[in-house]
Amino acid sequence: MPADENKAIARRFLQAWSAGRQGIVDELAAPDIIVSYTHFPQLFRGAEAFKELLTQTIACFPDLQITDDEIVAEGEKVAIRWSYTGTHQHSELFGVPPAGTRVRVSGITVYRIAQGKVLEESGVVDVLALMQQLGAMGVQRQA
């Protein structure tokens, strides 16, 4: 597929992280998608495992909204620099209890796309900034 088409698919697939948008996984993920992020020790294999990760994330940030800040594509690979905002509510996150703290977090995700389906999603999240904003590091960063 042309790079522009893969960019459009990746941009739409990124929205699966936004609250209420998890159905995008059913539409665009390959059934055996592999998802990895540096702050998780394990790979998530398959669309159902990925949807479970999304459900857990949205439980922590029920108002999460993600935006693409920059996108680059070459062949079947698409990289997106993104940021999300959300309010930490309802569920503990990395040992931090919810306190209604509003956060802004950034990261980069690389997608591998073939025949209109996302085969792989791997990324890096600025977890240090997240934990600082949540007050878990003893020092709060200005968002």
Phi and psi in radians as a Rosetta constraint file:
Dihedral C 1 N 2 CA 2 C 2 CIRCULARHARMONIC -1.088 0.35
Dihedral N 2 CA 2 C 2 N 3 CIRCULARHARMONIC 2.640 0.35
Dihedral C 2 N 3 CA 3 C 3 CIRCULARHARMONIC -0.979 0.35
Dihedral N 3 CA 3 C 3 N 4 CIRCULARHARMONIC -0.664 0.35
Dihedral C 3 N 4 CA 4 C 4 CIRCULARHARMONIC -1.108 0.35
Dihedral N 4 CA 4 C 4 N 5 CIRCULARHARMONIC -0.664 0.35
Dihedral C 4 N 5 CA 5 C 5 CIRCULARHARMONIC -1.179 0.35
Dihedral N 5 CA 5 C 5 N 6 CIRCULARHARMONIC -0.732 0.35
Dihedral C 5 N 6 CA 6 C 6 CIRCULARHARMONIC -1.127 0.35
Dihedral N 6 CA 6 C 6 N 7 CIRCULARHARMONIC -0.638 0.35
Dihedral C 6 N 7 CA 7 C 7 CIRCULARHARMONIC -1.046 0.35
Dihedral N 7 CA 7 C 7 N 8 CIRCULARHARMONIC -0.789 0.35
Dihedral C 7 N 8 CA 8 C 8 CIRCULARHARMONIC -1.096 0.35
Dihedral N 8 CA 8 C 8 N 9 CIRCULARHARMONIC -0.714 0.35
Dihedral C 8 N 9 CA 9 C 9 CIRCULARHARMONIC -1.134 0.35
Dihedral N 9 CA 9 C 9 N 10 CIRCULARHARMONIC -0.807 0.35
Dihedral C 9 N 10 CA 10 C 10 CIRCULARHARMONIC -1.109 0.35
Dihedral N 10 CA 10 C 10 N 11 CIRCULARHARMONIC -0.752 0.35
Dihedral C 10 N 11 CA 11 C 11 CIRCULARHARMONIC -1.035 0.35
Dihedral N 11 CA 11 C 11 N 12 CIRCULARHARMONIC -0.755 0.35
Dihedral C 11 N 12 CA 12 C 12 CIRCULARHARMONIC -1.204 0.35
Dihedral N 12 CA 12 C 12 N 13 CIRCULARHARMONIC -0.741 0.35
Dihedral C 12 N 13 CA 13 C 13 CIRCULARHARMONIC -1.120 0.35
Dihedral N 13 CA 13 C 13 N 14 CIRCULARHARMONIC -0.621 0.35
Dihedral C 13 N 14 CA 14 C 14 CIRCULARHARMONIC -0.951 0.35
Dihedral N 14 CA 14 C 14 N 15 CIRCULARHARMONIC -0.594 0.35
Dihedral C 14 N 15 CA 15 C 15 CIRCULARHARMONIC -1.148 0.35
Dihedral N 15 CA 15 C 15 N 16 CIRCULARHARMONIC -0.220 0.35
Dihedral C 15 N 16 CA 16 C 16 CIRCULARHARMONIC -1.037 0.35
Dihedral N 16 CA 16 C 16 N 17 CIRCULARHARMONIC -0.408 0.35
Dihedral C 16 N 17 CA 17 C 17 CIRCULARHARMONIC -1.323 0.35
Dihedral N 17 CA 17 C 17 N 18 CIRCULARHARMONIC -0.343 0.35
Dihedral C 17 N 18 CA 18 C 18 CIRCULARHARMONIC -1.297 0.35
Dihedral N 18 CA 18 C 18 N 19 CIRCULARHARMONIC 2.535 0.35
Dihedral C 18 N 19 CA 19 C 19 CIRCULARHARMONIC -0.948 0.35
Dihedral N 19 CA 19 C 19 N 20 CIRCULARHARMONIC 2.304 0.35
Dihedral C 19 N 20 CA 20 C 20 CIRCULARHARMONIC 1.418 0.35
Dihedral N 20 CA 20 C 20 N 21 CIRCULARHARMONIC 0.129 0.35
Dihedral C 20 N 21 CA 21 C 21 CIRCULARHARMONIC -2.031 0.35
Dihedral N 21 CA 21 C 21 N 22 CIRCULARHARMONIC 0.251 0.35
Dihedral C 21 N 22 CA 22 C 22 CIRCULARHARMONIC -1.124 0.35
Dihedral N 22 CA 22 C 22 N 23 CIRCULARHARMONIC -0.327 0.35
Dihedral C 22 N 23 CA 23 C 23 CIRCULARHARMONIC -1.093 0.35
Dihedral N 23 CA 23 C 23 N 24 CIRCULARHARMONIC -0.317 0.35
Dihedral C 23 N 24 CA 24 C 24 CIRCULARHARMONIC -1.054 0.35
Dihedral N 24 CA 24 C 24 N 25 CIRCULARHARMONIC -0.531 0.35
Dihedral C 24 N 25 CA 25 C 25 CIRCULARHARMONIC -1.054 0.35
Dihedral N 25 CA 25 C 25 N 26 CIRCULARHARMONIC -0.777 0.35
Dihedral C 25 N 26 CA 26 C 26 CIRCULARHARMONIC -1.062 0.35
Dihedral N 26 CA 26 C 26 N 27 CIRCULARHARMONIC -0.585 0.35
Dihedral C 26 N 27 CA 27 C 27 CIRCULARHARMONIC -1.360 0.35
Dihedral N 27 CA 27 C 27 N 28 CIRCULARHARMONIC -0.721 0.35
Dihedral C 27 N 28 CA 28 C 28 CIRCULARHARMONIC -2.068 0.35
Dihedral N 28 CA 28 C 28 N 29 CIRCULARHARMONIC -0.221 0.35
Dihedral C 28 N 29 CA 29 C 29 CIRCULARHARMONIC -1.478 0.35
Dihedral N 29 CA 29 C 29 N 30 CIRCULARHARMONIC 2.454 0.35
Dihedral C 29 N 30 CA 30 C 30 CIRCULARHARMONIC -1.157 0.35
Dihedral N 30 CA 30 C 30 N 31 CIRCULARHARMONIC 2.536 0.35
Dihedral C 30 N 31 CA 31 C 31 CIRCULARHARMONIC -0.989 0.35
Dihedral N 31 CA 31 C 31 N 32 CIRCULARHARMONIC -0.520 0.35
Dihedral C 31 N 32 CA 32 C 32 CIRCULARHARMONIC -1.866 0.35
Dihedral N 32 CA 32 C 32 N 33 CIRCULARHARMONIC 0.554 0.35
Dihedral C 32 N 33 CA 33 C 33 CIRCULARHARMONIC -0.906 0.35
Dihedral N 33 CA 33 C 33 N 34 CIRCULARHARMONIC 2.556 0.35
Dihedral C 33 N 34 CA 34 C 34 CIRCULARHARMONIC -2.039 0.35
Dihedral N 34 CA 34 C 34 N 35 CIRCULARHARMONIC 2.210 0.35
Dihedral C 34 N 35 CA 35 C 35 CIRCULARHARMONIC -2.132 0.35
Dihedral N 35 CA 35 C 35 N 36 CIRCULARHARMONIC 2.275 0.35
Dihedral C 35 N 36 CA 36 C 36 CIRCULARHARMONIC -2.496 0.35
Dihedral N 36 CA 36 C 36 N 37 CIRCULARHARMONIC 2.456 0.35
Dihedral C 36 N 37 CA 37 C 37 CIRCULARHARMONIC -2.361 0.35
Dihedral N 37 CA 37 C 37 N 38 CIRCULARHARMONIC 2.524 0.35
Dihedral C 37 N 38 CA 38 C 38 CIRCULARHARMONIC -1.067 0.35
Dihedral N 38 CA 38 C 38 N 39 CIRCULARHARMONIC -0.454 0.35
Dihedral C 38 N 39 CA 39 C 39 CIRCULARHARMONIC -1.509 0.35
Dihedral N 39 CA 39 C 39 N 40 CIRCULARHARMONIC -0.013 0.35
Dihedral C 39 N 40 CA 40 C 40 CIRCULARHARMONIC -1.922 0.35
Dihedral N 40 CA 40 C 40 N 41 CIRCULARHARMONIC 2.297 0.35
Dihedral C 40 N 41 CA 41 C 41 CIRCULARHARMONIC -1.274 0.35
Dihedral N 41 CA 41 C 41 N 42 CIRCULARHARMONIC -0.281 0.35
Dihedral C 41 N 42 CA 42 C 42 CIRCULARHARMONIC -2.089 0.35
Dihedral N 42 CA 42 C 42 N 43 CIRCULARHARMONIC 2.776 0.35
Dihedral C 42 N 43 CA 43 C 43 CIRCULARHARMONIC -1.441 0.35
Dihedral N 43 CA 43 C 43 N 44 CIRCULARHARMONIC 2.644 0.35
Dihedral C 43 N 44 CA 44 C 44 CIRCULARHARMONIC -1.849 0.35
Dihedral N 44 CA 44 C 44 N 45 CIRCULARHARMONIC 2.038 0.35
Dihedral C 44 N 45 CA 45 C 45 CIRCULARHARMONIC -1.908 0.35
Dihedral N 45 CA 45 C 45 N 46 CIRCULARHARMONIC 2.097 0.35
Dihedral C 45 N 46 CA 46 C 46 CIRCULARHARMONIC 1.713 0.35
Dihedral N 46 CA 46 C 46 N 47 CIRCULARHARMONIC 2.682 0.35
Dihedral C 46 N 47 CA 47 C 47 CIRCULARHARMONIC -1.085 0.35
Dihedral N 47 CA 47 C 47 N 48 CIRCULARHARMONIC -0.652 0.35
Dihedral C 47 N 48 CA 48 C 48 CIRCULARHARMONIC -1.166 0.35
Dihedral N 48 CA 48 C 48 N 49 CIRCULARHARMONIC -0.710 0.35
Dihedral C 48 N 49 CA 49 C 49 CIRCULARHARMONIC -1.131 0.35
Dihedral N 49 CA 49 C 49 N 50 CIRCULARHARMONIC -0.682 0.35
Dihedral C 49 N 50 CA 50 C 50 CIRCULARHARMONIC -1.143 0.35
Dihedral N 50 CA 50 C 50 N 51 CIRCULARHARMONIC -0.747 0.35
Dihedral C 50 N 51 CA 51 C 51 CIRCULARHARMONIC -1.090 0.35
Dihedral N 51 CA 51 C 51 N 52 CIRCULARHARMONIC -0.603 0.35
Dihedral C 51 N 52 CA 52 C 52 CIRCULARHARMONIC -1.129 0.35
Dihedral N 52 CA 52 C 52 N 53 CIRCULARHARMONIC -0.736 0.35
Dihedral C 52 N 53 CA 53 C 53 CIRCULARHARMONIC -1.047 0.35
Dihedral N 53 CA 53 C 53 N 54 CIRCULARHARMONIC -0.773 0.35
Dihedral C 53 N 54 CA 54 C 54 CIRCULARHARMONIC -1.082 0.35
Dihedral N 54 CA 54 C 54 N 55 CIRCULARHARMONIC -0.733 0.35
Dihedral C 54 N 55 CA 55 C 55 CIRCULARHARMONIC -1.062 0.35
Dihedral N 55 CA 55 C 55 N 56 CIRCULARHARMONIC -0.755 0.35
Dihedral C 55 N 56 CA 56 C 56 CIRCULARHARMONIC -1.130 0.35
Dihedral N 56 CA 56 C 56 N 57 CIRCULARHARMONIC -0.698 0.35
Dihedral C 56 N 57 CA 57 C 57 CIRCULARHARMONIC -1.138 0.35
Dihedral N 57 CA 57 C 57 N 58 CIRCULARHARMONIC -0.792 0.35
Dihedral C 57 N 58 CA 58 C 58 CIRCULARHARMONIC -1.179 0.35
Dihedral N 58 CA 58 C 58 N 59 CIRCULARHARMONIC -0.492 0.35
Dihedral C 58 N 59 CA 59 C 59 CIRCULARHARMONIC -1.092 0.35
Dihedral N 59 CA 59 C 59 N 60 CIRCULARHARMONIC -0.616 0.35
Dihedral C 59 N 60 CA 60 C 60 CIRCULARHARMONIC -1.347 0.35
Dihedral N 60 CA 60 C 60 N 61 CIRCULARHARMONIC -0.673 0.35
Dihedral C 60 N 61 CA 61 C 61 CIRCULARHARMONIC -2.238 0.35
Dihedral N 61 CA 61 C 61 N 62 CIRCULARHARMONIC 1.341 0.35
Dihedral C 61 N 62 CA 62 C 62 CIRCULARHARMONIC -1.139 0.35
Dihedral N 62 CA 62 C 62 N 63 CIRCULARHARMONIC -0.214 0.35
Dihedral C 62 N 63 CA 63 C 63 CIRCULARHARMONIC -1.939 0.35
Dihedral N 63 CA 63 C 63 N 64 CIRCULARHARMONIC 0.322 0.35
Dihedral C 63 N 64 CA 64 C 64 CIRCULARHARMONIC -0.989 0.35
Dihedral N 64 CA 64 C 64 N 65 CIRCULARHARMONIC 2.303 0.35
Dihedral C 64 N 65 CA 65 C 65 CIRCULARHARMONIC -2.318 0.35
Dihedral N 65 CA 65 C 65 N 66 CIRCULARHARMONIC 2.248 0.35
Dihedral C 65 N 66 CA 66 C 66 CIRCULARHARMONIC -1.986 0.35
Dihedral N 66 CA 66 C 66 N 67 CIRCULARHARMONIC 2.499 0.35
Dihedral C 66 N 67 CA 67 C 67 CIRCULARHARMONIC -2.273 0.35
Dihedral N 67 CA 67 C 67 N 68 CIRCULARHARMONIC 2.563 0.35
Dihedral C 67 N 68 CA 68 C 68 CIRCULARHARMONIC -1.563 0.35
Dihedral N 68 CA 68 C 68 N 69 CIRCULARHARMONIC 2.227 0.35
Dihedral C 68 N 69 CA 69 C 69 CIRCULARHARMONIC -1.719 0.35
Dihedral N 69 CA 69 C 69 N 70 CIRCULARHARMONIC -0.500 0.35
Dihedral C 69 N 70 CA 70 C 70 CIRCULARHARMONIC -2.784 0.35
Dihedral N 70 CA 70 C 70 N 71 CIRCULARHARMONIC 2.512 0.35
Dihedral C 70 N 71 CA 71 C 71 CIRCULARHARMONIC -2.455 0.35
Dihedral N 71 CA 71 C 71 N 72 CIRCULARHARMONIC 2.361 0.35
Dihedral C 71 N 72 CA 72 C 72 CIRCULARHARMONIC -2.361 0.35
Dihedral N 72 CA 72 C 72 N 73 CIRCULARHARMONIC 2.429 0.35
Dihedral C 72 N 73 CA 73 C 73 CIRCULARHARMONIC -2.390 0.35
Dihedral N 73 CA 73 C 73 N 74 CIRCULARHARMONIC 2.536 0.35
Dihedral C 73 N 74 CA 74 C 74 CIRCULARHARMONIC -2.621 0.35
Dihedral N 74 CA 74 C 74 N 75 CIRCULARHARMONIC 2.085 0.35
Dihedral C 74 N 75 CA 75 C 75 CIRCULARHARMONIC 1.066 0.35
Dihedral N 75 CA 75 C 75 N 76 CIRCULARHARMONIC -2.273 0.35
Dihedral C 75 N 76 CA 76 C 76 CIRCULARHARMONIC -1.588 0.35
Dihedral N 76 CA 76 C 76 N 77 CIRCULARHARMONIC 0.100 0.35
Dihedral C 76 N 77 CA 77 C 77 CIRCULARHARMONIC -1.834 0.35
Dihedral N 77 CA 77 C 77 N 78 CIRCULARHARMONIC 2.392 0.35
Dihedral C 77 N 78 CA 78 C 78 CIRCULARHARMONIC -2.321 0.35
Dihedral N 78 CA 78 C 78 N 79 CIRCULARHARMONIC 2.265 0.35
Dihedral C 78 N 79 CA 79 C 79 CIRCULARHARMONIC -1.955 0.35
Dihedral N 79 CA 79 C 79 N 80 CIRCULARHARMONIC 2.347 0.35
Dihedral C 79 N 80 CA 80 C 80 CIRCULARHARMONIC -2.220 0.35
Dihedral N 80 CA 80 C 80 N 81 CIRCULARHARMONIC 2.198 0.35
Dihedral C 80 N 81 CA 81 C 81 CIRCULARHARMONIC -1.589 0.35
Dihedral N 81 CA 81 C 81 N 82 CIRCULARHARMONIC 2.211 0.35
Dihedral C 81 N 82 CA 82 C 82 CIRCULARHARMONIC -2.336 0.35
Dihedral N 82 CA 82 C 82 N 83 CIRCULARHARMONIC 2.976 0.35
Dihedral C 82 N 83 CA 83 C 83 CIRCULARHARMONIC -2.541 0.35
Dihedral N 83 CA 83 C 83 N 84 CIRCULARHARMONIC 2.593 0.35
Dihedral C 83 N 84 CA 84 C 84 CIRCULARHARMONIC -2.278 0.35
Dihedral N 84 CA 84 C 84 N 85 CIRCULARHARMONIC 2.697 0.35
Dihedral C 84 N 85 CA 85 C 85 CIRCULARHARMONIC -2.148 0.35
Dihedral N 85 CA 85 C 85 N 86 CIRCULARHARMONIC 2.608 0.35
Dihedral C 85 N 86 CA 86 C 86 CIRCULARHARMONIC -3.042 0.35
Dihedral N 86 CA 86 C 86 N 87 CIRCULARHARMONIC 2.890 0.35
Dihedral C 86 N 87 CA 87 C 87 CIRCULARHARMONIC -1.960 0.35
Dihedral N 87 CA 87 C 87 N 88 CIRCULARHARMONIC 2.161 0.35
Dihedral C 87 N 88 CA 88 C 88 CIRCULARHARMONIC -1.284 0.35
Dihedral N 88 CA 88 C 88 N 89 CIRCULARHARMONIC 1.872 0.35
Dihedral C 88 N 89 CA 89 C 89 CIRCULARHARMONIC -2.402 0.35
Dihedral N 89 CA 89 C 89 N 90 CIRCULARHARMONIC 2.758 0.35
Dihedral C 89 N 90 CA 90 C 90 CIRCULARHARMONIC 1.274 0.35
Dihedral N 90 CA 90 C 90 N 91 CIRCULARHARMONIC -0.769 0.35
Dihedral C 90 N 91 CA 91 C 91 CIRCULARHARMONIC -2.245 0.35
Dihedral N 91 CA 91 C 91 N 92 CIRCULARHARMONIC 2.520 0.35
Dihedral C 91 N 92 CA 92 C 92 CIRCULARHARMONIC -1.120 0.35
Dihedral N 92 CA 92 C 92 N 93 CIRCULARHARMONIC 2.566 0.35
Dihedral C 92 N 93 CA 93 C 93 CIRCULARHARMONIC -2.302 0.35
Dihedral N 93 CA 93 C 93 N 94 CIRCULARHARMONIC 2.020 0.35
Dihedral C 93 N 94 CA 94 C 94 CIRCULARHARMONIC 0.863 0.35
Dihedral N 94 CA 94 C 94 N 95 CIRCULARHARMONIC 0.709 0.35
Dihedral C 94 N 95 CA 95 C 95 CIRCULARHARMONIC 1.495 0.35
Dihedral N 95 CA 95 C 95 N 96 CIRCULARHARMONIC 0.003 0.35
Dihedral C 95 N 96 CA 96 C 96 CIRCULARHARMONIC -1.744 0.35
Dihedral N 96 CA 96 C 96 N 97 CIRCULARHARMONIC 2.107 0.35
Dihedral C 96 N 97 CA 97 C 97 CIRCULARHARMONIC -1.231 0.35
Dihedral N 97 CA 97 C 97 N 98 CIRCULARHARMONIC 2.651 0.35
Dihedral C 97 N 98 CA 98 C 98 CIRCULARHARMONIC -1.168 0.35
Dihedral N 98 CA 98 C 98 N 99 CIRCULARHARMONIC 2.395 0.35
Dihedral C 98 N 99 CA 99 C 99 CIRCULARHARMONIC -2.382 0.35
Dihedral N 99 CA 99 C 99 N 100 CIRCULARHARMONIC 0.238 0.35
Dihedral C 99 N 100 CA 100 C 100 CIRCULARHARMONIC 1.294 0.35
Dihedral N 100 CA 100 C 100 N 101 CIRCULARHARMONIC 0.372 0.35
Dihedral C 100 N 101 CA 101 C 101 CIRCULARHARMONIC -1.369 0.35
Dihedral N 101 CA 101 C 101 N 102 CIRCULARHARMONIC 2.268 0.35
Dihedral C 101 N 102 CA 102 C 102 CIRCULARHARMONIC -1.513 0.35
Dihedral N 102 CA 102 C 102 N 103 CIRCULARHARMONIC 2.299 0.35
Dihedral C 102 N 103 CA 103 C 103 CIRCULARHARMONIC -2.218 0.35
Dihedral N 103 CA 103 C 103 N 104 CIRCULARHARMONIC 2.775 0.35
Dihedral C 103 N 104 CA 104 C 104 CIRCULARHARMONIC -2.304 0.35
Dihedral N 104 CA 104 C 104 N 105 CIRCULARHARMONIC 2.126 0.35
Dihedral C 104 N 105 CA 105 C 105 CIRCULARHARMONIC -2.219 0.35
Dihedral N 105 CA 105 C 105 N 106 CIRCULARHARMONIC 2.550 0.35
Dihedral C 105 N 106 CA 106 C 106 CIRCULARHARMONIC -2.154 0.35
Dihedral N 106 CA 106 C 106 N 107 CIRCULARHARMONIC 2.871 0.35
Dihedral C 106 N 107 CA 107 C 107 CIRCULARHARMONIC -3.031 0.35
Dihedral N 107 CA 107 C 107 N 108 CIRCULARHARMONIC -3.115 0.35
Dihedral C 107 N 108 CA 108 C 108 CIRCULARHARMONIC -2.334 0.35
Dihedral N 108 CA 108 C 108 N 109 CIRCULARHARMONIC 2.352 0.35
Dihedral C 108 N 109 CA 109 C 109 CIRCULARHARMONIC -2.204 0.35
Dihedral N 109 CA 109 C 109 N 110 CIRCULARHARMONIC 2.416 0.35
Dihedral C 109 N 110 CA 110 C 110 CIRCULARHARMONIC -1.984 0.35
Dihedral N 110 CA 110 C 110 N 111 CIRCULARHARMONIC 2.285 0.35
Dihedral C 110 N 111 CA 111 C 111 CIRCULARHARMONIC -1.947 0.35
Dihedral N 111 CA 111 C 111 N 112 CIRCULARHARMONIC 2.558 0.35
Dihedral C 111 N 112 CA 112 C 112 CIRCULARHARMONIC -2.006 0.35
Dihedral N 112 CA 112 C 112 N 113 CIRCULARHARMONIC 2.156 0.35
Dihedral C 112 N 113 CA 113 C 113 CIRCULARHARMONIC -2.195 0.35
Dihedral N 113 CA 113 C 113 N 114 CIRCULARHARMONIC 2.333 0.35
Dihedral C 113 N 114 CA 114 C 114 CIRCULARHARMONIC -2.492 0.35
Dihedral N 114 CA 114 C 114 N 115 CIRCULARHARMONIC 2.396 0.35
Dihedral C 114 N 115 CA 115 C 115 CIRCULARHARMONIC 0.896 0.35
Dihedral N 115 CA 115 C 115 N 116 CIRCULARHARMONIC 0.684 0.35
Dihedral C 115 N 116 CA 116 C 116 CIRCULARHARMONIC 1.390 0.35
Dihedral N 116 CA 116 C 116 N 117 CIRCULARHARMONIC 0.129 0.35
Dihedral C 116 N 117 CA 117 C 117 CIRCULARHARMONIC -2.143 0.35
Dihedral N 117 CA 117 C 117 N 118 CIRCULARHARMONIC 2.540 0.35
Dihedral C 117 N 118 CA 118 C 118 CIRCULARHARMONIC -1.469 0.35
Dihedral N 118 CA 118 C 118 N 119 CIRCULARHARMONIC 2.059 0.35
Dihedral C 118 N 119 CA 119 C 119 CIRCULARHARMONIC -1.617 0.35
Dihedral N 119 CA 119 C 119 N 120 CIRCULARHARMONIC -0.598 0.35
Dihedral C 119 N 120 CA 120 C 120 CIRCULARHARMONIC -2.499 0.35
Dihedral N 120 CA 120 C 120 N 121 CIRCULARHARMONIC 2.553 0.35
Dihedral C 120 N 121 CA 121 C 121 CIRCULARHARMONIC -2.383 0.35
Dihedral N 121 CA 121 C 121 N 122 CIRCULARHARMONIC 2.120 0.35
Dihedral C 121 N 122 CA 122 C 122 CIRCULARHARMONIC -2.420 0.35
Dihedral N 122 CA 122 C 122 N 123 CIRCULARHARMONIC 2.506 0.35
Dihedral C 122 N 123 CA 123 C 123 CIRCULARHARMONIC -2.804 0.35
Dihedral N 123 CA 123 C 123 N 124 CIRCULARHARMONIC 3.112 0.35
Dihedral C 123 N 124 CA 124 C 124 CIRCULARHARMONIC -2.273 0.35
Dihedral N 124 CA 124 C 124 N 125 CIRCULARHARMONIC 2.312 0.35
Dihedral C 124 N 125 CA 125 C 125 CIRCULARHARMONIC -2.050 0.35
Dihedral N 125 CA 125 C 125 N 126 CIRCULARHARMONIC 2.479 0.35
Dihedral C 125 N 126 CA 126 C 126 CIRCULARHARMONIC -1.350 0.35
Dihedral N 126 CA 126 C 126 N 127 CIRCULARHARMONIC 1.334 0.35
Dihedral C 126 N 127 CA 127 C 127 CIRCULARHARMONIC -1.186 0.35
Dihedral N 127 CA 127 C 127 N 128 CIRCULARHARMONIC -0.571 0.35
Dihedral C 127 N 128 CA 128 C 128 CIRCULARHARMONIC -1.029 0.35
Dihedral N 128 CA 128 C 128 N 129 CIRCULARHARMONIC -0.822 0.35
Dihedral C 128 N 129 CA 129 C 129 CIRCULARHARMONIC -1.095 0.35
Dihedral N 129 CA 129 C 129 N 130 CIRCULARHARMONIC -0.700 0.35
Dihedral C 129 N 130 CA 130 C 130 CIRCULARHARMONIC -1.039 0.35
Dihedral N 130 CA 130 C 130 N 131 CIRCULARHARMONIC -0.876 0.35
Dihedral C 130 N 131 CA 131 C 131 CIRCULARHARMONIC -1.142 0.35
Dihedral N 131 CA 131 C 131 N 132 CIRCULARHARMONIC -0.632 0.35
Dihedral C 131 N 132 CA 132 C 132 CIRCULARHARMONIC -1.101 0.35
Dihedral N 132 CA 132 C 132 N 133 CIRCULARHARMONIC -0.762 0.35
Dihedral C 132 N 133 CA 133 C 133 CIRCULARHARMONIC -1.131 0.35
Dihedral N 133 CA 133 C 133 N 134 CIRCULARHARMONIC -0.564 0.35
Dihedral C 133 N 134 CA 134 C 134 CIRCULARHARMONIC -1.394 0.35
Dihedral N 134 CA 134 C 134 N 135 CIRCULARHARMONIC -0.118 0.35
Dihedral C 134 N 135 CA 135 C 135 CIRCULARHARMONIC 1.452 0.35
Dihedral N 135 CA 135 C 135 N 136 CIRCULARHARMONIC 0.244 0.35
Dihedral C 135 N 136 CA 136 C 136 CIRCULARHARMONIC -1.427 0.35
Dihedral N 136 CA 136 C 136 N 137 CIRCULARHARMONIC -0.225 0.35
Dihedral C 136 N 137 CA 137 C 137 CIRCULARHARMONIC -1.798 0.35
Dihedral N 137 CA 137 C 137 N 138 CIRCULARHARMONIC 0.089 0.35
Dihedral C 137 N 138 CA 138 C 138 CIRCULARHARMONIC 1.458 0.35
Dihedral N 138 CA 138 C 138 N 139 CIRCULARHARMONIC -0.249 0.35
Dihedral C 138 N 139 CA 139 C 139 CIRCULARHARMONIC -2.302 0.35
Dihedral N 139 CA 139 C 139 N 140 CIRCULARHARMONIC 2.234 0.35
Dihedral C 139 N 140 CA 140 C 140 CIRCULARHARMONIC -1.659 0.35
Dihedral N 140 CA 140 C 140 N 141 CIRCULARHARMONIC 2.345 0.35
Dihedral C 140 N 141 CA 141 C 141 CIRCULARHARMONIC -1.598 0.35
Dihedral N 141 CA 141 C 141 N 142 CIRCULARHARMONIC 2.505 0.35
Dihedral C 141 N 142 CA 142 C 142 CIRCULARHARMONIC -1.312 0.35
Dihedral N 142 CA 142 C 142 N 143 CIRCULARHARMONIC 2.184 0.35
